[in-house]
Amino acid sequence: MYLSRILLIINYIYLFILKIFCIFVRNNQTIKRYKMSIIKLSKQIPDPRVTGRTVHKMEHIIYITIAAVLAGCQTWDEIAEFGRTKKEFFKSRLVGLEHIPSHDTFNRFFSIFDPKGFELIFRNWVKEIIGEVKGIVAIDGKLMRGSSKCDSEHTLGKDDFRMWIVSAWSSDNNISLAQEKVGDKTNEITVVPKLLSAIDLNDTIVTIDAMGCQTSITKKIREGNGDYIIALKENQKTSYDFAKNIIAENIYRDYQGIVAKYTSFDRGHGRLEERKCIVVSYGSITQKMFKNKFEGLKSIVGILSRRTIVSTGETSEEIRYYVTSLGNEKPEEIANAIRKHWGIENNLHWQLDFTFREDESRKVKNAARNFSTITKIALSILKKDKTVKGSLNLKRMKAGWDENYLSKLLEANAF
């Protein structure tokens, strides 16, 4: 009897140890896979340098640069110095690393490195991190002023240097999904369909400003099984005036099945804001009313914003107009999607300028575009981290000070 109890206890202990061992092995395999993931992704594209004349591996240069930017570095000199200072840290993580590249090597590499190839690495990395794209996908463009050599005479940059980047931002995942450069002889209208082709739009809502008012863009979104909400501007006179008249006719009406409304209130910074969303839908006939310009169009949207300064009682009103492939069954969802669109300005563009000082950068052409991709990777990693409370600048400084924190950031994000 005692023997059977002892055997039973031994069996329990054996099973417990076996379980712990399996968890340990699985976790180590996961960490190893994550550590090597960015290196494997880097190997998917060709090295632009002359074979047999390279000292540093391409994937090592990319890895060190991203880690250095996470830690607050902005220039090639800073990145090289950070690498030398943290040489043992990088040697423990990068197989075969002997020496840290010089600042000239970093500069030369990213100047000849194909930005489209690096963009592919970025997009594949995003897929590893988030898996499925959810909710709102906001599309917007940004001029990199420093790289474009903007001045008082060339407010939109000089020819051959203009760097206008159109980005896709996932509001729900809080991450940049992809980016495309607007070519010197093209415009945003031709770039947006290419950008949309790189994203799984299934069950997403794509929000775009007035540049999205093109048949090719709405068709691309609908082909991807996504929906859209597109802003209208006064310079698109026919569509804008038509939408304006429809909203004006229905703003105070309540036609069941045709007009739906949602009202929200915000108070802050000494102001009270009332936002009323009016959604008017005539079903499938709506697309024909706009002469089939918008593929799958179902509804016209008006957002009436009424702001009151609490201290003075002064009130102002503004109304904006949109077209959407969504019906009017959920006006609250449409109102929230329109508000979330501004996340690309606040969480992406503003952070690139304020935290990463992108507009101050003097990198040009390929180097500028590649570095833009690097900053988006770093921004995504820092925003995803919840272990440190505080600004993104604080997180960058801590990554520079604390190797354990930097290691945690890299390993938690498939590096």
C-alpha positions in Angstrom: 0.0 0.0 0.0 2.8 2.4 1.0 4.7 1.4 -2.1 1.7 2.2 -4.4 1.4 5.6 -2.8 5.1 6.3 -3.3 4.9 5.3 -6.9 1.8 7.5 -7.4 3.6 10.5 -5.9 6.7 9.8 -8.0 4.4 9.7 -11.1 2.8 13.0 -10.2 6.3 14.6 -9.7 7.5 13.2 -13.0 4.4 14.6 -14.9 4.9 18.0 -13.2 8.6 18.1 -14.2 7.7 17.0 -17.7 5.1 19.7 -18.0 7.6 22.4 -16.8 10.2 21.1 -19.2 7.8 21.3 -22.2 6.8 24.9 -21.3 10.5 25.8 -21.0 11.4 24.3 -24.4 8.4 25.9 -26.1 9.2 29.3 -24.7 12.9 29.0 -25.7 11.9 28.0 -29.2 9.5 31.0 -29.4 12.2 33.4 -28.2 14.7 32.0 -30.7 12.2 32.3 -33.5 11.4 35.9 -32.6 15.1 36.8 -32.3 15.8 35.4 -35.7 12.6 36.6 -37.4 13.8 40.0 -38.6 17.0 38.4 -39.9 15.0 35.8 -41.9 12.8 38.5 -43.3 15.9 40.5 -44.3 17.2 37.6 -46.3 14.1 37.5 -48.5 15.4 40.4 -50.6 18.8 40.7 -52.4 21.8 42.5 -50.9 22.5 45.5 -53.2 26.2 45.4 -52.5 28.9 43.8 -54.7 29.2 40.1 -53.8 32.5 39.2 -52.2 33.3 42.8 -51.2 31.2 43.1 -48.1 32.4 43.1 -44.5 29.1 43.4 -42.7 26.0 41.3 -43.2 23.0 43.1 -44.5 20.7 41.8 -41.8 23.2 42.9 -39.1 23.1 46.5 -40.5 19.3 46.5 -40.5 19.1 45.0 -37.0 21.6 47.4 -35.4 19.9 50.4 -37.0 16.5 49.6 -35.8 17.7 48.9 -32.2 19.7 52.2 -32.2 16.6 54.2 -33.4 14.6 52.6 -30.7 17.2 53.9 -28.2 16.9 57.5 -29.5 19.5 57.7 -32.3 18.7 59.8 -35.3 21.9 60.2 -37.4 24.3 57.6 -38.9 27.0 58.9 -36.5 24.8 58.3 -33.5 23.8 54.8 -34.8 27.4 53.8 -35.3 28.4 55.1 -31.9 25.5 53.3 -30.2 26.6 50.1 -31.9 30.2 50.4 -30.7 29.0 51.2 -27.2 26.7 48.2 -27.2 29.0 45.9 -29.1 28.8 43.0 -26.7 25.0 43.3 -26.6 24.8 42.9 -30.4 27.4 40.2 -30.5 25.3 38.1 -28.1 22.3 38.4 -30.5 23.7 38.4 -34.0 25.5 35.3 -35.1 28.8 36.0 -36.8 29.0 39.7 -35.9 32.6 40.7 -35.4 32.7 44.5 -35.9 30.2 47.4 -35.8 29.8 49.2 -39.2 31.0 52.7 -39.5 28.7 55.7 -40.0 29.7 55.8 -43.7 28.8 52.1 -44.1 25.3 52.7 -42.6 24.9 55.7 -44.9 26.1 54.0 -48.1 24.1 50.9 -47.4 20.7 52.6 -46.9 21.5 54.9 -49.9 21.7 52.0 -52.3 19.2 49.7 -50.5 16.0 49.3 -52.5 13.2 51.0 -50.5 10.6 48.7 -52.1 12.5 45.7 -50.7 12.7 47.2 -47.3 9.0 48.1 -47.4 8.4 44.4 -48.1 10.3 43.5 -45.0 8.3 46.0 -43.0 4.9 44.7 -44.3 5.8 41.1 -43.6 7.0 42.1 -40.1 3.6 43.8 -39.5 1.8 40.7 -40.5 3.8 38.6 -38.0 3.0 41.1 -35.3 -0.7 41.7 -35.7 -1.9 38.8 -37.9 -5.3 40.0 -39.0 -6.0 43.7 -39.7 -9.1 44.8 -37.8 -11.4 47.8 -37.8 -10.4 51.1 -39.2 -7.7 51.6 -41.8 -6.9 55.3 -42.3 -5.1 56.5 -45.4 -3.2 59.8 -45.5 -0.1 61.5 -46.9 2.8 63.4 -45.4 5.5 65.5 -46.9 9.0 64.9 -45.3 10.0 68.5 -45.3 13.7 68.1 -44.5 14.4 65.3 -47.0 12.4 67.3 -49.6 14.6 70.4 -49.1 11.6 72.6 -48.4 12.2 76.3 -48.0 10.3 79.6 -48.4 10.6 79.3 -52.2 10.0 75.6 -52.4 7.2 75.0 -49.9 6.5 71.5 -51.4 10.2 70.6 -51.8 12.6 70.7 -54.6 12.4 68.7 -57.8 14.2 65.3 -57.6 14.1 65.5 -53.8 10.4 65.7 -53.0 9.5 62.9 -50.5 5.7 62.6 -50.2 4.7 59.4 -48.4 1.2 58.0 -48.3 0.7 55.7 -45.3 -1.9 53.2 -44.1 -2.6 53.2 -40.4 -4.6 50.6 -38.4 -6.5 52.5 -35.7 -7.5 49.3 -33.8 -4.1 47.7 -34.0 -2.4 51.1 -33.4 0.3 50.3 -36.0 1.4 51.5 -39.4 0.6 48.9 -42.0 2.3 50.0 -45.2 3.5 53.1 -47.1 4.1 54.2 -50.7 6.1 57.1 -52.1 4.3 59.4 -54.5 6.5 59.5 -57.6 7.7 62.7 -59.2 5.4 62.3 -62.2 2.4 60.8 -60.3 0.1 61.8 -57.5 -1.6 60.4 -54.5 -4.6 59.1 -56.6 -2.4 56.6 -58.5 -0.5 55.6 -55.4 -3.4 54.8 -53.1 -4.7 51.7 -55.1 -1.1 50.2 -54.9 -1.1 50.8 -51.1 -4.5 49.2 -50.7 -3.4 46.1 -52.7 -0.8 45.4 -50.0 -3.4 45.2 -47.2 -6.0 42.6 -46.4 -9.1 44.8 -46.4 -11.6 42.1 -45.5 -14.1 43.4 -43.0 -12.3 46.7 -42.5 -13.5 50.3 -43.0 -11.1 52.4 -45.0 -11.2 56.1 -44.2 -9.6 58.6 -46.7 -9.7 62.3 -47.2 -10.8 63.9 -50.5 -8.0 62.2 -52.4 -10.1 59.0 -52.2 -12.9 60.4 -54.4 -11.9 58.3 -57.3 -13.7 55.3 -58.9 -10.5 53.3 -59.0 -10.0 53.7 -55.2 -13.5 52.8 -54.2 -13.5 49.9 -56.6 -10.2 48.6 -55.1 -11.7 48.7 -51.6 -14.9 46.9 -52.5 -12.9 44.3 -54.4 -11.0 43.6 -51.2 -14.3 43.1 -49.3 -13.8 46.3 -47.3 -16.0 49.4 -46.8 -15.0 53.0 -47.1 -15.8 56.4 -45.7 -14.4 59.2 -47.9 -14.4 63.0 -47.1 -15.7 65.4 -49.7 -14.3 68.9 -50.2 -15.7 72.0 -51.9 -13.3 71.8 -54.9 -15.1 68.6 -55.9 -18.1 70.8 -56.6 -20.6 68.4 -58.1 -20.3 65.6 -55.5 -19.9 68.1 -52.6 -22.9 70.2 -53.5 -25.1 67.1 -54.1 -24.1 65.7 -50.7 -24.6 69.1 -49.0 -28.1 69.4 -50.4 -29.1 65.9 -49.4 -28.0 66.4 -45.8 -29.6 69.9 -45.7 -32.9 68.3 -46.7 -32.8 65.6 -44.1 -30.9 67.1 -41.2 -34.1 67.8 -39.2 -36.2 64.9 -40.6 -36.6 61.4 -39.3 -37.6 59.2 -42.3 -37.4 55.6 -41.0 -35.2 53.5 -43.1 -33.7 56.5 -44.9 -32.3 58.9 -42.2 -30.4 57.7 -39.1 -28.7 60.0 -36.5 -26.3 59.7 -33.7 -25.3 62.5 -31.3 -22.3 62.6 -28.9 -20.9 65.1 -26.5 -17.3 65.9 -25.4 -16.2 68.3 -22.8 -12.6 69.4 -22.3 -10.1 72.3 -22.6 -12.8 74.7 -21.6 -15.1 73.7 -24.5 -18.3 71.7 -24.9 -18.6 70.0 -28.3 -21.8 68.4 -29.7 -21.3 66.2 -32.7 -24.3 65.1 -34.7 -23.9 62.4 -37.3 -26.6 62.3 -40.0 -26.6 59.3 -42.3 -28.9 59.3 -45.4 -29.3 56.2 -47.4 -31.4 55.5 -50.5 -30.0 52.0 -50.8 -28.5 50.8 -54.1 -29.9 53.8 -55.9 -27.5 56.1 -54.1 -24.6 55.0 -56.3 -26.6 55.9 -59.4 -27.5 59.3 -57.9 -23.7 60.1 -58.0 -23.4 58.8 -61.5 -21.6 55.6 -60.4 -18.5 57.6 -59.4 -18.2 55.7 -56.1 -18.3 51.9 -56.3 -20.8 50.4 -53.8 -22.0 53.7 -52.5 -24.9 53.4 -50.1 -25.0 56.5 -47.9 -24.2 60.2 -47.6 -23.0 61.4 -44.2 -23.0 64.8 -42.6 -21.1 65.6 -39.4 -22.4 68.7 -37.6 -20.0 69.9 -35.0 -21.2 72.6 -32.6 -18.5 74.0 -30.2 -19.2 76.2 -27.2 -16.6 78.0 -25.2 -17.8 77.5 -21.6 -16.4 80.7 -20.1 -18.0 83.0 -22.8 -20.8 81.0 -24.2 -19.5 81.8 -27.7 -20.7 79.1 -30.2 -19.4 78.0 -33.6 -20.7 75.4 -36.1 -19.0 73.4 -38.8 -20.4 70.7 -41.1 -18.4 68.1 -43.1 -19.7 65.7 -45.7 -18.7 62.2 -46.6 -19.8 59.3 -48.8 -19.7 55.7 -47.6 -20.4 52.1 -48.7 -21.9 51.5 -45.3 -25.7 51.5 -44.8 -27.4 53.7 -42.2 -28.1 50.9 -39.7 -25.3 51.9 -37.4 -24.7 55.7 -37.4 -22.7 55.5 -34.2 -20.2 53.1 -36.0 -19.8 55.6 -38.8 -19.3 58.6 -36.4 -16.7 56.7 -34.5 -14.9 55.6 -37.7 -14.7 59.3 -38.8 -13.2 60.3 -35.5 -10.7 57.5 -35.5 -9.4 58.6 -38.9 -7.5 61.4 -37.1 -5.5 58.8 -35.3 -3.2 58.7 -38.3 -2.4 62.4 -37.7 -2.1 62.2 -34.0 -0.5 58.8 -33.5 1.6 58.5 -36.7 2.5 61.8 -38.4 2.7 63.9 -35.2 4.8 61.3 -33.5 7.2 61.0 -36.5 7.8 64.8 -36.3 7.8 65.3 -32.6 9.4 62.1 -31.3 11.6 61.1 -34.2 12.1 64.7 -35.6 11.5 63.4 -39.2 11.1 66.9 -40.7 14.5 67.9 -39.4 16.2 65.0 -41.1 18.5 65.8 -44.0 18.7 62.3 -45.4 17.6 62.3 -49.0 16.2 59.9 -51.7 16.7 56.2 -50.8 18.2 56.8 -47.4 15.3 59.1 -46.4 12.7 56.6 -47.5 14.4 53.7 -45.9 14.9 55.6 -42.6 11.2 56.5 -42.7 10.4 52.8 -42.7 12.8 52.3 -39.8 11.1 55.0 -37.7 7.7 53.4 -38.4 9.0 50.1 -37.1 10.4 51.8 -34.0 7.3 53.8 -33.4 5.1 50.6 -33.7 7.3 48.8 -31.2 7.3 51.6 -28.6 3.6 52.2 -28.9 2.9 48.5 -28.4 4.9 48.3 -25.2 2.9 48.7 -22.0 5.5 47.8 -19.4 6.8 51.4 -19.2 4.4 54.3 -18.5 5.3 57.6 -20.0 6.0 59.3 -23.2 7.6 57.7 -26.3 10.7 59.9 -25.7 11.0 58.4 -22.2 10.8 54.9 -23.6 13.5 55.7 -26.1 15.8 57.0 -23.4 15.1 53.9 -21.3 15.9 51.7 -24.2 19.3 53.4 -24.5 20.0 53.1 -20.8 18.6 49.7 -20.0 19.8 46.7 -22.1 17.2 44.5 -20.5 14.4 46.8 -21.6 15.8 47.1 -25.1 16.1 43.3 -25.3 12.5 43.0 -24.2 11.3 45.4 -26.8 13.1 43.5 -29.6 12.1 40.0 -28.5 8.5 40.9 -28.0 8.2 42.2 -31.5 9.7 39.4 -33.6 13.3 40.6 -33.5 
